[in-house]
């Protein structure tokens, strides 16, 4: 919500563009950027919000105009099934935004803090956004934390409007040291090296699993340990989630593309635990294919 408020307040513009099938939250402006299924029970959507297909630069070029305050994307949309954007997609998005004076907001709630093998997922695309949103892992599993980071010049908006965004529980004196420690650990080369080493293990394993389970497994959508297990139809995702759970693995299906299960292991595991996860997924794939009667 803060990122969108800042974009509208700083630019004086109103239009917000997001990805169809993406997800940024269940409240306020964040809810307005998402799909109808999440907001329909509460009435008509707020004005000024437009959705386009993800990774479609032509669609963005058509939608983006001089009334646009911001474009907001998840670096890799998890709820959409973790589709990987083209290598030059975000460079083109940033260029089009600059051309019309719109801000680029990147949601790194899931891809940030080392998940993709770099501190920020957007670094894989050599792009610096105007605003970046962080959460989940920033808490370190200890104290709920989120952050909205932005270019220095946008601070002028808050100086002019000092009470425009306040919160009863804002400040987080306990949480800030936790977040600082998370950032320090996540930035360490040895931490990121472990993520990339694990990513190689999973990539190699899924190459073999695809050969072993051709009736159900299409492949692995992967950037570091941001992974989506792609399967042959939409019945597979919910059933694989259940089967993985039975084998001790938490892998939630992507609600906006139920062919895909999200596989997001902790970033601090070792080779042995990775092997245990792969073993469980192997068994779960077989059970799911058998249950569905796939040939």
Secondary structure, DSSP 8 states (H G I E B T S, - for coil): -HHHHHHHHHH---EEEEETT----SSHHHHHTS-HHHHGGG-S--TTEEEE-TT-HHHHHHH--TTEEEEEEESS-TTTT-----TTHHHHHHHHHHHHT-EEEEE-TTTTTTTTSSSSGGGGGT---SEEEE-GGGGTTTS---EEEE-GGGHHHHHHSTTSS--TT-S-HHHHHHHHHHHHHHT-HHHHHHHHHHHHHHHHHHHHHHHHTTTTEEEEEEETTEEEEEESSHHHHHHHHHHHHHTT----B-TT-TTEEEE---TT--HHHHHHHHHHHHHHHHHHHHHHT--
